[in-house]
Every structure is written in C-alpha cells, then in structure tokens.
Amino acid sequence: MSTPILIEVPADRKALVRRVLAFAAELDTLALTAPEGTVLDACEESVVRHGRDLPTRLLTDAVARRVEAAEKKGPRSAPAGAAGRRRTAGRRTDSSSPPSA
C-alpha cells in the first residue's frame, strides 16, 4: 500500500476527486482479477465506459457554474435603442468616377 498524502481541493471539486480515485481503484482491482489474456480488454472496456461519463459530468458541471455565475449578475440589460434614420456622411464634393458623357 502506498503512503497517503494530503492535498487541498476546492470543496466543489471533492466529488470529482473521489470519483476519479474510485475509478482508479476499480481499474487496479480489475487488472489484478481479470483472467490471464483478458486484462487489457477488460481494463480498456472499463476505461471506455467510464471515459464517456467523466467528460460528460465535467461538461455539465462547467455549464452549471457558468449559468450560476450569470444568474448572480442578474438579467441582461435591454438593448439600447437607436436614433431615427438620418444621413451620417457629408455631401460628396469630389467623385472618383469619371464624369458621364
């Protein structure tokens, strides 16, 4: 057994760290108990199965944090109204095209 270490993890990441550690332990157990000649296939199948779950959870958590942050800021401001249509350029005094014949 290896020597445990202490690391600081933000409270909102505690579940993620536990999930990854549990998966690593499960993979070690699987590698030790799989029948000879099937270890790689068994471990690969487990990694693929869990490999879909972890990124999905990470993505879901990241989007949820973004939504929470946006909700803390409050509703979006209303769009600014534009003034009525009006000409913004001055009268052209010089034309780049040749005079018509």
Jmol script that loads the backbone (N, CA, C; Angstrom):
load data "model"
ATOM      1  N   MET A   1       0.835  -1.170   0.000  1.00  0.00           N
ATOM      2  CA  MET A   1       0.000   0.000   0.000  1.00  0.00           C
ATOM      3  C   MET A   1       0.883   1.237   0.000  1.00  0.00           C
ATOM      4  N   SER A   2       0.479   2.240  -0.756  1.00  0.00           N
ATOM      5  CA  SER A   2       1.281   3.453  -0.826  1.00  0.00           C
ATOM      6  C   SER A   2       0.964   4.388   0.339  1.00  0.00           C
ATOM      7  N   THR A   3       1.862   5.311   0.567  1.00  0.00           N
ATOM      8  CA  THR A   3       1.697   6.269   1.644  1.00  0.00           C
ATOM      9  C   THR A   3       0.698   7.338   1.224  1.00  0.00           C
ATOM     10  N   PRO A   4      -0.329   7.600   2.039  1.00  0.00           N
ATOM     11  CA  PRO A   4      -1.300   8.633   1.680  1.00  0.00           C
ATOM     12  C   PRO A   4      -0.686  10.029   1.778  1.00  0.00           C
ATOM     13  N   ILE A   5      -1.203  10.934   0.976  1.00  0.00           N
ATOM     14  CA  ILE A   5      -0.770  12.326   1.025  1.00  0.00           C
ATOM     15  C   ILE A   5      -1.998  13.209   1.229  1.00  0.00           C
ATOM     16  N   LEU A   6      -1.758  14.392   1.720  1.00  0.00           N
ATOM     17  CA  LEU A   6      -2.836  15.361   1.879  1.00  0.00           C
ATOM     18  C   LEU A   6      -2.728  16.408   0.783  1.00  0.00           C
ATOM     19  N   ILE A   7      -3.823  16.674   0.119  1.00  0.00           N
ATOM     20  CA  ILE A   7      -3.858  17.739  -0.877  1.00  0.00           C
ATOM     21  C   ILE A   7      -5.073  18.616  -0.586  1.00  0.00           C
ATOM     22  N   GLU A   8      -4.957  19.872  -0.956  1.00  0.00           N
ATOM     23  CA  GLU A   8      -6.091  20.770  -0.806  1.00  0.00           C
ATOM     24  C   GLU A   8      -6.880  20.770  -2.109  1.00  0.00           C
ATOM     25  N   VAL A   9      -8.172  20.545  -1.949  1.00  0.00           N
ATOM     26  CA  VAL A   9      -9.068  20.504  -3.106  1.00  0.00           C
ATOM     27  C   VAL A   9     -10.241  21.430  -2.808  1.00  0.00           C
ATOM     28  N   PRO A  10     -10.614  22.274  -3.764  1.00  0.00           N
ATOM     29  CA  PRO A  10     -11.796  23.109  -3.531  1.00  0.00           C
ATOM     30  C   PRO A  10     -13.006  22.227  -3.219  1.00  0.00           C
ATOM     31  N   ALA A  11     -13.837  22.687  -2.322  1.00  0.00           N
ATOM     32  CA  ALA A  11     -14.983  21.896  -1.862  1.00  0.00           C
ATOM     33  C   ALA A  11     -15.869  21.454  -3.023  1.00  0.00           C
ATOM     34  N   ASP A  12     -16.013  22.308  -4.031  1.00  0.00           N
ATOM     35  CA  ASP A  12     -16.888  21.935  -5.143  1.00  0.00           C
ATOM     36  C   ASP A  12     -16.265  20.883  -6.061  1.00  0.00           C
ATOM     37  N   ARG A  13     -15.003  20.544  -5.859  1.00  0.00           N
ATOM     38  CA  ARG A  13     -14.331  19.505  -6.662  1.00  0.00           C
ATOM     39  C   ARG A  13     -14.144  18.199  -5.893  1.00  0.00           C
ATOM     40  N   LYS A  14     -14.598  18.174  -4.657  1.00  0.00           N
ATOM     41  CA  LYS A  14     -14.415  16.991  -3.807  1.00  0.00           C
ATOM     42  C   LYS A  14     -15.024  15.734  -4.441  1.00  0.00           C
ATOM     43  N   ALA A  15     -16.249  15.840  -4.934  1.00  0.00           N
ATOM     44  CA  ALA A  15     -16.919  14.682  -5.535  1.00  0.00           C
ATOM     45  C   ALA A  15     -16.159  14.189  -6.766  1.00  0.00           C
ATOM     46  N   LEU A  16     -15.632  15.106  -7.548  1.00  0.00           N
ATOM     47  CA  LEU A  16     -14.875  14.724  -8.746  1.00  0.00           C
ATOM     48  C   LEU A  16     -13.618  13.952  -8.369  1.00  0.00           C
ATOM     49  N   VAL A  17     -12.889  14.446  -7.396  1.00  0.00           N
ATOM     50  CA  VAL A  17     -11.651  13.774  -6.965  1.00  0.00           C
ATOM     51  C   VAL A  17     -11.968  12.381  -6.435  1.00  0.00           C
ATOM     52  N   ARG A  18     -13.024  12.279  -5.637  1.00  0.00           N
ATOM     53  CA  ARG A  18     -13.414  10.963  -5.109  1.00  0.00           C
ATOM     54  C   ARG A  18     -13.795  10.010  -6.238  1.00  0.00           C
ATOM     55  N   ARG A  19     -14.504  10.520  -7.230  1.00  0.00           N
ATOM     56  CA  ARG A  19     -14.942   9.691  -8.357  1.00  0.00           C
ATOM     57  C   ARG A  19     -13.735   9.171  -9.140  1.00  0.00           C
ATOM     58  N   VAL A  20     -12.767  10.037  -9.377  1.00  0.00           N
ATOM     59  CA  VAL A  20     -11.567   9.628 -10.128  1.00  0.00           C
ATOM     60  C   VAL A  20     -10.753   8.616  -9.323  1.00  0.00           C
ATOM     61  N   LEU A  21     -10.609   8.840  -8.033  1.00  0.00           N
ATOM     62  CA  LEU A  21      -9.869   7.891  -7.200  1.00  0.00           C
ATOM     63  C   LEU A  21     -10.570   6.539  -7.128  1.00  0.00           C
ATOM     64  N   ALA A  22     -11.895   6.558  -7.026  1.00  0.00           N
ATOM     65  CA  ALA A  22     -12.646   5.295  -7.002  1.00  0.00           C
ATOM     66  C   ALA A  22     -12.484   4.550  -8.323  1.00  0.00           C
ATOM     67  N   PHE A  23     -12.498   5.279  -9.412  1.00  0.00           N
ATOM     68  CA  PHE A  23     -12.315   4.648 -10.721  1.00  0.00           C
ATOM     69  C   PHE A  23     -10.922   4.033 -10.837  1.00  0.00           C
ATOM     70  N   ALA A  24      -9.909   4.742 -10.361  1.00  0.00           N
ATOM     71  CA  ALA A  24      -8.549   4.205 -10.406  1.00  0.00           C
ATOM     72  C   ALA A  24      -8.439   2.933  -9.574  1.00  0.00           C
ATOM     73  N   ALA A  25      -9.062   2.922  -8.402  1.00  0.00           N
ATOM     74  CA  ALA A  25      -9.041   1.724  -7.551  1.00  0.00           C
ATOM     75  C   ALA A  25      -9.768   0.563  -8.227  1.00  0.00           C
ATOM     76  N   GLU A  26     -10.907   0.876  -8.844  1.00  0.00           N
ATOM     77  CA  GLU A  26     -11.670  -0.159  -9.560  1.00  0.00           C
ATOM     78  C   GLU A  26     -10.851  -0.739 -10.707  1.00  0.00           C
ATOM     79  N   LEU A  27     -10.140   0.127 -11.410  1.00  0.00           N
ATOM     80  CA  LEU A  27      -9.318  -0.327 -12.537  1.00  0.00           C
ATOM     81  C   LEU A  27      -8.171  -1.213 -12.052  1.00  0.00           C
ATOM     82  N   ASP A  28      -7.552  -0.846 -10.927  1.00  0.00           N
ATOM     83  CA  ASP A  28      -6.483  -1.677 -10.356  1.00  0.00           C
ATOM     84  C   ASP A  28      -7.011  -3.065  -9.984  1.00  0.00           C
ATOM     85  N   THR A  29      -8.184  -3.092  -9.341  1.00  0.00           N
ATOM     86  CA  THR A  29      -8.792  -4.363  -8.944  1.00  0.00           C
ATOM     87  C   THR A  29      -9.116  -5.204 -10.172  1.00  0.00           C
ATOM     88  N   LEU A  30      -9.655  -4.571 -11.172  1.00  0.00           N
ATOM     89  CA  LEU A  30      -9.990  -5.275 -12.409  1.00  0.00           C
ATOM     90  C   LEU A  30      -8.747  -5.868 -13.055  1.00  0.00           C
ATOM     91  N   ALA A  31      -7.669  -5.105 -13.088  1.00  0.00           N
ATOM     92  CA  ALA A  31      -6.418  -5.582 -13.688  1.00  0.00           C
ATOM     93  C   ALA A  31      -5.850  -6.776 -12.919  1.00  0.00           C
ATOM     94  N   LEU A  32      -6.023  -6.780 -11.607  1.00  0.00           N
ATOM     95  CA  LEU A  32      -5.499  -7.879 -10.790  1.00  0.00           C
ATOM     96  C   LEU A  32      -6.375  -9.124 -10.832  1.00  0.00           C
ATOM     97  N   THR A  33      -7.663  -8.954 -11.123  1.00  0.00           N
ATOM     98  CA  THR A  33      -8.577 -10.101 -11.055  1.00  0.00           C
ATOM     99  C   THR A  33      -9.007 -10.640 -12.421  1.00  0.00           C
ATOM    100  N   ALA A  34      -8.729  -9.911 -13.481  1.00  0.00           N
ATOM    101  CA  ALA A  34      -9.143 -10.384 -14.817  1.00  0.00           C
ATOM    102  C   ALA A  34      -8.350 -11.647 -15.183  1.00  0.00           C
ATOM    103  N   PRO A  35      -9.010 -12.563 -15.873  1.00  0.00           N
ATOM    104  CA  PRO A  35      -8.305 -13.782 -16.298  1.00  0.00           C
ATOM    105  C   PRO A  35      -7.125 -13.445 -17.206  1.00  0.00           C
ATOM    106  N   GLU A  36      -6.100 -14.270 -17.115  1.00  0.00           N
ATOM    107  CA  GLU A  36      -4.911 -14.071 -17.934  1.00  0.00           C
ATOM    108  C   GLU A  36      -5.284 -13.998 -19.413  1.00  0.00           C
ATOM    109  N   GLY A  37      -4.719 -13.054 -20.092  1.00  0.00           N
ATOM    110  CA  GLY A  37      -5.001 -12.886 -21.520  1.00  0.00           C
ATOM    111  C   GLY A  37      -6.176 -11.953 -21.799  1.00  0.00           C
ATOM    112  N   THR A  38      -6.884 -11.533 -20.753  1.00  0.00           N
ATOM    113  CA  THR A  38      -8.031 -10.634 -20.959  1.00  0.00           C
ATOM    114  C   THR A  38      -7.874  -9.311 -20.208  1.00  0.00           C
ATOM    115  N   VAL A  39      -6.740  -9.114 -19.563  1.00  0.00           N
ATOM    116  CA  VAL A  39      -6.544  -7.937 -18.716  1.00  0.00           C
ATOM    117  C   VAL A  39      -6.701  -6.650 -19.518  1.00  0.00           C
ATOM    118  N   LEU A  40      -6.009  -6.557 -20.632  1.00  0.00           N
ATOM    119  CA  LEU A  40      -6.067  -5.329 -21.428  1.00  0.00           C
ATOM    120  C   LEU A  40      -7.481  -5.058 -21.932  1.00  0.00           C
ATOM    121  N   ASP A  41      -8.136  -6.092 -22.447  1.00  0.00           N
ATOM    122  CA  ASP A  41      -9.504  -5.908 -22.953  1.00  0.00           C
ATOM    123  C   ASP A  41     -10.453  -5.484 -21.836  1.00  0.00           C
ATOM    124  N   ALA A  42     -10.345  -6.107 -20.678  1.00  0.00           N
ATOM    125  CA  ALA A  42     -11.235  -5.777 -19.562  1.00  0.00           C
ATOM    126  C   ALA A  42     -11.001  -4.348 -19.076  1.00  0.00           C
ATOM    127  N   CYS A  43      -9.752  -3.968 -18.950  1.00  0.00           N
ATOM    128  CA  CYS A  43      -9.434  -2.609 -18.498  1.00  0.00           C
ATOM    129  C   CYS A  43      -9.831  -1.573 -19.549  1.00  0.00           C
ATOM    130  N   GLU A  44      -9.590  -1.892 -20.802  1.00  0.00           N
ATOM    131  CA  GLU A  44      -9.948  -0.967 -21.874  1.00  0.00           C
ATOM    132  C   GLU A  44     -11.463  -0.745 -21.915  1.00  0.00           C
ATOM    133  N   GLU A  45     -12.218  -1.804 -21.750  1.00  0.00           N
ATOM    134  CA  GLU A  45     -13.679  -1.687 -21.745  1.00  0.00           C
ATOM    135  C   GLU A  45     -14.144  -0.791 -20.594  1.00  0.00           C
ATOM    136  N   SER A  46     -13.529  -0.956 -19.434  1.00  0.00           N
ATOM    137  CA  SER A  46     -13.885  -0.132 -18.286  1.00  0.00           C
ATOM    138  C   SER A  46     -13.529   1.334 -18.514  1.00  0.00           C
ATOM    139  N   VAL A  47     -12.364   1.575 -19.087  1.00  0.00           N
ATOM    140  CA  VAL A  47     -11.938   2.950 -19.371  1.00  0.00           C
ATOM    141  C   VAL A  47     -12.873   3.605 -20.382  1.00  0.00           C
ATOM    142  N   VAL A  48     -13.255   2.876 -21.402  1.00  0.00           N
ATOM    143  CA  VAL A  48     -14.167   3.433 -22.401  1.00  0.00           C
ATOM    144  C   VAL A  48     -15.520   3.748 -21.762  1.00  0.00           C
ATOM    145  N   ARG A  49     -16.028   2.833 -20.968  1.00  0.00           N
ATOM    146  CA  ARG A  49     -17.322   3.042 -20.312  1.00  0.00           C
ATOM    147  C   ARG A  49     -17.268   4.265 -19.395  1.00  0.00           C
ATOM    148  N   HIS A  50     -16.244   4.333 -18.538  1.00  0.00           N
ATOM    149  CA  HIS A  50     -16.116   5.477 -17.627  1.00  0.00           C
ATOM    150  C   HIS A  50     -15.629   6.724 -18.364  1.00  0.00           C
ATOM    151  N   GLY A  51     -14.937   6.524 -19.449  1.00  0.00           N
ATOM    152  CA  GLY A  51     -14.412   7.643 -20.228  1.00  0.00           C
ATOM    153  C   GLY A  51     -15.502   8.512 -20.823  1.00  0.00           C
ATOM    154  N   ARG A  52     -16.668   7.951 -21.017  1.00  0.00           N
ATOM    155  CA  ARG A  52     -17.795   8.749 -21.515  1.00  0.00           C
ATOM    156  C   ARG A  52     -18.432   9.523 -20.375  1.00  0.00           C
ATOM    157  N   ASP A  53     -18.479   8.908 -19.218  1.00  0.00           N
ATOM    158  CA  ASP A  53     -19.168   9.505 -18.070  1.00  0.00           C
ATOM    159  C   ASP A  53     -18.431  10.720 -17.512  1.00  0.00           C
ATOM    160  N   LEU A  54     -17.135  10.613 -17.318  1.00  0.00           N
ATOM    161  CA  LEU A  54     -16.375  11.678 -16.682  1.00  0.00           C
ATOM    162  C   LEU A  54     -16.419  12.991 -17.477  1.00  0.00           C
ATOM    163  N   PRO A  55     -16.106  13.006 -18.774  1.00  0.00           N
ATOM    164  CA  PRO A  55     -16.194  14.274 -19.504  1.00  0.00           C
ATOM    165  C   PRO A  55     -17.615  14.848 -19.523  1.00  0.00           C
ATOM    166  N   THR A  56     -18.611  13.974 -19.589  1.00  0.00           N
ATOM    167  CA  THR A  56     -19.993  14.455 -19.564  1.00  0.00           C
ATOM    168  C   THR A  56     -20.279  15.165 -18.253  1.00  0.00           C
ATOM    169  N   ARG A  57     -19.837  14.579 -17.141  1.00  0.00           N
ATOM    170  CA  ARG A  57     -20.044  15.216 -15.829  1.00  0.00           C
ATOM    171  C   ARG A  57     -19.261  16.521 -15.720  1.00  0.00           C
ATOM    172  N   LEU A  58     -18.025  16.531 -16.233  1.00  0.00           N
ATOM    173  CA  LEU A  58     -17.222  17.754 -16.194  1.00  0.00           C
ATOM    174  C   LEU A  58     -17.887  18.869 -16.995  1.00  0.00           C
ATOM    175  N   LEU A  59     -18.371  18.510 -18.174  1.00  0.00           N
ATOM    176  CA  LEU A  59     -19.044  19.490 -19.025  1.00  0.00           C
ATOM    177  C   LEU A  59     -20.313  20.008 -18.351  1.00  0.00           C
ATOM    178  N   THR A  60     -21.098  19.117 -17.796  1.00  0.00           N
ATOM    179  CA  THR A  60     -22.330  19.506 -17.111  1.00  0.00           C
ATOM    180  C   THR A  60     -22.026  20.440 -15.948  1.00  0.00           C
ATOM    181  N   ASP A  61     -21.009  20.108 -15.163  1.00  0.00           N
ATOM    182  CA  ASP A  61     -20.641  20.946 -14.020  1.00  0.00           C
ATOM    183  C   ASP A  61     -20.149  22.324 -14.468  1.00  0.00           C
ATOM    184  N   ALA A  62     -19.341  22.356 -15.523  1.00  0.00           N
ATOM    185  CA  ALA A  62     -18.816  23.635 -16.018  1.00  0.00           C
ATOM    186  C   ALA A  62     -19.948  24.538 -16.510  1.00  0.00           C
ATOM    187  N   VAL A  63     -20.874  23.975 -17.252  1.00  0.00           N
ATOM    188  CA  VAL A  63     -22.000  24.763 -17.759  1.00  0.00           C
ATOM    189  C   VAL A  63     -22.879  25.234 -16.601  1.00  0.00           C
ATOM    190  N   ALA A  64     -23.088  24.385 -15.614  1.00  0.00           N
ATOM    191  CA  ALA A  64     -23.901  24.768 -14.454  1.00  0.00           C
ATOM    192  C   ALA A  64     -23.248  25.931 -13.706  1.00  0.00           C
ATOM    193  N   ARG A  65     -21.918  25.898 -13.565  1.00  0.00           N
ATOM    194  CA  ARG A  65     -21.221  27.007 -12.904  1.00  0.00           C
ATOM    195  C   ARG A  65     -21.365  28.295 -13.709  1.00  0.00           C
ATOM    196  N   ARG A  66     -21.313  28.187 -15.021  1.00  0.00           N
ATOM    197  CA  ARG A  66     -21.481  29.382 -15.870  1.00  0.00           C
ATOM    198  C   ARG A  66     -22.885  29.958 -15.709  1.00  0.00           C
ATOM    199  N   VAL A  67     -23.891  29.102 -15.682  1.00  0.00           N
ATOM    200  CA  VAL A  67     -25.271  29.553 -15.503  1.00  0.00           C
ATOM    201  C   VAL A  67     -25.434  30.223 -14.145  1.00  0.00           C
ATOM    202  N   GLU A  68     -24.877  29.617 -13.096  1.00  0.00           N
ATOM    203  CA  GLU A  68     -24.961  30.204 -11.755  1.00  0.00           C
ATOM    204  C   GLU A  68     -24.310  31.586 -11.725  1.00  0.00           C
ATOM    205  N   ALA A  69     -23.149  31.706 -12.365  1.00  0.00           N
ATOM    206  CA  ALA A  69     -22.452  32.996 -12.391  1.00  0.00           C
ATOM    207  C   ALA A  69     -23.286  34.044 -13.130  1.00  0.00           C
ATOM    208  N   ALA A  70     -23.900  33.642 -14.226  1.00  0.00           N
ATOM    209  CA  ALA A  70     -24.727  34.576 -14.995  1.00  0.00           C
ATOM    210  C   ALA A  70     -25.956  34.984 -14.188  1.00  0.00           C
ATOM    211  N   GLU A  71     -26.528  34.069 -13.446  1.00  0.00           N
ATOM    212  CA  GLU A  71     -27.702  34.385 -12.635  1.00  0.00           C
ATOM    213  C   GLU A  71     -27.351  35.318 -11.484  1.00  0.00           C
ATOM    214  N   LYS A  72     -26.141  35.224 -10.963  1.00  0.00           N
ATOM    215  CA  LYS A  72     -25.716  36.126  -9.891  1.00  0.00           C
ATOM    216  C   LYS A  72     -25.593  37.559 -10.409  1.00  0.00           C
ATOM    217  N   LYS A  73     -25.212  37.709 -11.676  1.00  0.00           N
ATOM    218  CA  LYS A  73     -25.076  39.035 -12.269  1.00  0.00           C
ATOM    219  C   LYS A  73     -26.429  39.687 -12.488  1.00  0.00           C
ATOM    220  N   GLY A  74     -27.463  38.899 -12.586  1.00  0.00           N
ATOM    221  CA  GLY A  74     -28.797  39.430 -12.826  1.00  0.00           C
ATOM    222  C   GLY A  74     -29.163  39.336 -14.295  1.00  0.00           C
ATOM    223  N   PRO A  75     -30.362  39.818 -14.640  1.00  0.00           N
ATOM    224  CA  PRO A  75     -30.802  39.713 -16.028  1.00  0.00           C
ATOM    225  C   PRO A  75     -29.979  40.600 -16.950  1.00  0.00           C
ATOM    226  N   ARG A  76     -29.956  40.243 -18.191  1.00  0.00           N
ATOM    227  CA  ARG A  76     -29.236  41.032 -19.186  1.00  0.00           C
ATOM    228  C   ARG A  76     -29.892  42.402 -19.330  1.00  0.00           C
ATOM    229  N   SER A  77     -29.109  43.370 -19.689  1.00  0.00           N
ATOM    230  CA  SER A  77     -29.649  44.704 -19.925  1.00  0.00           C
ATOM    231  C   SER A  77     -30.451  44.692 -21.216  1.00  0.00           C
ATOM    232  N   ALA A  78     -31.424  45.599 -21.279  1.00  0.00           N
ATOM    233  CA  ALA A  78     -32.211  45.719 -22.507  1.00  0.00           C
ATOM    234  C   ALA A  78     -31.330  46.336 -23.583  1.00  0.00           C
ATOM    235  N   PRO A  79     -31.580  46.001 -24.837  1.00  0.00           N
ATOM    236  CA  PRO A  79     -30.772  46.585 -25.907  1.00  0.00           C
ATOM    237  C   PRO A  79     -31.022  48.085 -25.987  1.00  0.00           C
ATOM    238  N   ALA A  80     -29.996  48.832 -26.325  1.00  0.00           N
ATOM    239  CA  ALA A  80     -30.130  50.285 -26.456  1.00  0.00           C
ATOM    240  C   ALA A  80     -30.846  50.604 -27.759  1.00  0.00           C
ATOM    241  N   GLY A  81     -31.753  51.524 -27.690  1.00  0.00           N
ATOM    242  CA  GLY A  81     -32.475  51.928 -28.898  1.00  0.00           C
ATOM    243  C   GLY A  81     -31.607  52.829 -29.766  1.00  0.00           C
ATOM    244  N   ALA A  82     -31.806  52.772 -31.044  1.00  0.00           N
ATOM    245  CA  ALA A  82     -31.050  53.598 -31.978  1.00  0.00           C
ATOM    246  C   ALA A  82     -31.891  54.812 -32.352  1.00  0.00           C
ATOM    247  N   ALA A  83     -31.212  55.899 -32.663  1.00  0.00           N
ATOM    248  CA  ALA A  83     -31.917  57.106 -33.101  1.00  0.00           C
ATOM    249  C   ALA A  83     -32.533  56.829 -34.469  1.00  0.00           C
ATOM    250  N   GLY A  84     -33.448  57.684 -34.861  1.00  0.00           N
ATOM    251  CA  GLY A  84     -34.089  57.504 -36.166  1.00  0.00           C
ATOM    252  C   GLY A  84     -33.074  57.546 -37.302  1.00  0.00           C
ATOM    253  N   ARG A  85     -33.489  57.143 -38.461  1.00  0.00           N
ATOM    254  CA  ARG A  85     -32.576  57.112 -39.607  1.00  0.00           C
ATOM    255  C   ARG A  85     -32.205  58.530 -39.986  1.00  0.00           C
ATOM    256  N   ARG A  86     -30.963  58.726 -40.243  1.00  0.00           N
ATOM    257  CA  ARG A  86     -30.500  60.019 -40.717  1.00  0.00           C
ATOM    258  C   ARG A  86     -29.196  59.828 -41.444  1.00  0.00           C
ATOM    259  N   ARG A  87     -28.882  60.766 -42.236  1.00  0.00           N
ATOM    260  CA  ARG A  87     -27.673  60.707 -43.032  1.00  0.00           C
ATOM    261  C   ARG A  87     -26.481  60.991 -42.135  1.00  0.00           C
ATOM    262  N   THR A  88     -25.456  60.168 -42.229  1.00  0.00           N
ATOM    263  CA  THR A  88     -24.284  60.347 -41.375  1.00  0.00           C
ATOM    264  C   THR A  88     -23.078  60.873 -42.133  1.00  0.00           C
ATOM    265  N   ALA A  89     -23.110  60.860 -43.450  1.00  0.00           N
ATOM    266  CA  ALA A  89     -21.972  61.326 -44.236  1.00  0.00           C
ATOM    267  C   ALA A  89     -22.289  62.699 -44.818  1.00  0.00           C
ATOM    268  N   GLY A  90     -21.252  63.469 -44.988  1.00  0.00           N
ATOM    269  CA  GLY A  90     -21.431  64.792 -45.598  1.00  0.00           C
ATOM    270  C   GLY A  90     -21.598  64.670 -47.104  1.00  0.00           C
ATOM    271  N   ARG A  91     -21.915  65.772 -47.756  1.00  0.00           N
ATOM    272  CA  ARG A  91     -22.094  65.793 -49.213  1.00  0.00           C
ATOM    273  C   ARG A  91     -20.767  65.572 -49.891  1.00  0.00           C
ATOM    274  N   ARG A  92     -20.769  64.738 -50.903  1.00  0.00           N
ATOM    275  CA  ARG A  92     -19.539  64.454 -51.655  1.00  0.00           C
ATOM    276  C   ARG A  92     -19.246  65.609 -52.583  1.00  0.00           C
ATOM    277  N   THR A  93     -18.032  66.085 -52.518  1.00  0.00           N
ATOM    278  CA  THR A  93     -17.615  67.179 -53.389  1.00  0.00           C
ATOM    279  C   THR A  93     -16.778  66.682 -54.548  1.00  0.00           C
ATOM    280  N   ASP A  94     -16.208  65.577 -54.415  1.00  0.00           N
ATOM    281  CA  ASP A  94     -15.291  65.053 -55.410  1.00  0.00           C
ATOM    282  C   ASP A  94     -15.667  63.616 -55.677  1.00  0.00           C
ATOM    283  N   SER A  95     -15.786  63.237 -56.918  1.00  0.00           N
ATOM    284  CA  SER A  95     -16.166  61.885 -57.264  1.00  0.00           C
ATOM    285  C   SER A  95     -14.968  61.148 -57.809  1.00  0.00           C
ATOM    286  N   SER A  96     -14.882  59.879 -57.506  1.00  0.00           N
ATOM    287  CA  SER A  96     -13.765  59.088 -58.006  1.00  0.00           C
ATOM    288  C   SER A  96     -14.071  58.512 -59.387  1.00  0.00           C
ATOM    289  N   SER A  97     -15.332  58.599 -59.836  1.00  0.00           N
ATOM    290  CA  SER A  97     -15.659  58.090 -61.161  1.00  0.00           C
ATOM    291  C   SER A  97     -15.601  59.231 -62.169  1.00  0.00           C
ATOM    292  N   PRO A  98     -15.285  58.888 -63.419  1.00  0.00           N
ATOM    293  CA  PRO A  98     -15.211  59.931 -64.457  1.00  0.00           C
ATOM    294  C   PRO A  98     -16.599  60.509 -64.733  1.00  0.00           C
ATOM    295  N   PRO A  99     -16.651  61.755 -65.163  1.00  0.00           N
ATOM    296  CA  PRO A  99     -17.955  62.377 -65.451  1.00  0.00           C
ATOM    297  C   PRO A  99     -18.668  61.653 -66.567  1.00  0.00           C
ATOM    298  N   SER A 100     -20.004  61.613 -66.487  1.00  0.00           N
ATOM    299  CA  SER A 100     -20.749  60.936 -67.544  1.00  0.00           C
ATOM    300  C   SER A 100     -20.775  61.792 -68.804  1.00  0.00           C
ATOM    301  N   ALA A 101     -20.801  61.127 -69.935  1.00  0.00           N
ATOM    302  CA  ALA A 101     -20.753  61.823 -71.219  1.00  0.00           C
ATOM    303  C   ALA A 101     -22.105  62.164 -71.754  1.00  0.00           C
TER     304      ALA A 101
END
end "model"
wireframe off; spacefill off
backbone 0.3
color backbone group
